[in-house]
Amino acid sequence: MIEVKDLVKKYGTQRAVDGVSFSVARGELFGLLGPNGAGKTTTIGVLSTLLRADGGQVRIGGHDVATSPAQVRRLIGVVPQEIALYTDLTARDNLMFWGRLHGLGGAALSRRVEELLVMADLADQAKRRVDAYSGGMMRRLNLVAGLIHEPEVLFLDEPTVGIDAQARSRILELIAGLGRQGLTVIYTTHYLEEAEQ
């Protein structure tokens, strides 16, 4: 599903990613483990078409990210390290917003939003503004927002940063469930135990 060959990304003279190669099978949960500053987020940026590589090749679902970014974007969901939610909106409104950006609407979007609220264990909190949520609740909502359009590949960039052990455990359970459903997931972390899980 994902093929990365000799990926290079430079910022000026510094190589943030220096000749990285790996492949990820369809339905695989793949961990990118490394300390802060190792180039994990930069790698995700290239794979998700947000950054242009300086060398190498990346293919997702058979599409080259450099020459066919629109086709790649239809296949992927991205959950950034930073919370990508509007805190003055409710959870439901956030998911409706992201769904509309992906061209979804009507009853199909409403059904998908309800499915994701249940998946994130937030259905009973759906009408609360996100600024009233705990860090773990925000992280779960942030994660399911990346699933609104039912992507084939999900990029998770350190999705447990800044949350407690219980909230981290819930996020990891959620990701394991996605793997059981056959979603291809790339998960970046600097925690060895998370990568092992």
PyMOL commands that set and color helices and strands:
alter all, ss='L'
color gray80, all
select helices_A, chain A and resi 40-47+69-75+91-101+106-119+123-125+130-132+135-145+165-180+192-196
alter helices_A, ss='H'
color red, helices_A
select strands_A, chain A and resi 2-11+14-24+29-33+55-60+63-64+76-79+153-157+184-189
alter strands_A, ss='S'
color yellow, strands_A
deselect
rebuild
show_as cartoon
